[in-house]
């Protein structure tokens, strides 16, 4: 019912951004030495990002470490075929980018279907592209998980842009075959049947 926001607006709430040094009999002691009195302490201050919800990836039987890959248009991983995901905006609504990503994936699938292609793999061949963290944020939960997340590149199409208008133009009307995607139609792999002996 908005009671939290009303209380904040009334000025009877303060926010401490210091680090917690420990708990005391009466509350919390901050690293600055200040003690905050508390009747109840909710220890829900930690969030750990889990890329792809913890799903394990493998390509041709080889496990893929997302942290060693670069994001293509922040919705695909270099060297991983036929995989799409969403990384939204951190300076606007997350769903704005989610909608653009969904539209792009539909365009990509239509492109592949029209050409009889069944495989699409982003491949980084530009040696001038350097790695950067996928999120340009220094929040604790981002920093704690940065070593587990894929990287972004220093330039398009490997860079995460935080500008909806540019992404809308590129993802809705830009060319699908932009030189970074490799398309193919490999024959389906047929696993040999196991011999059954009577």
Secondary structure as UniProt FT lines:
FT   HELIX           3..10
FT   STRAND          20..23
FT   STRAND          27..30
FT   TURN            31..32
FT   STRAND          35..37
FT   HELIX           51..54
FT   STRAND          57..59
FT   TURN            60..61
FT   STRAND          62..64
FT   HELIX           66..68
FT   STRAND          70..72
FT   TURN            73..75
FT   STRAND          76..77
FT   TURN            78..79
FT   TURN            81..82
FT   HELIX           94..114
FT   TURN            115..116
FT   STRAND          119..122
FT   TURN            127..128
FT   STRAND          131..133
FT   HELIX           140..145
FT   HELIX           146..148
FT   STRAND          151..153
FT   TURN            156..157
FT   HELIX           164..173
FT   STRAND          181..184
//
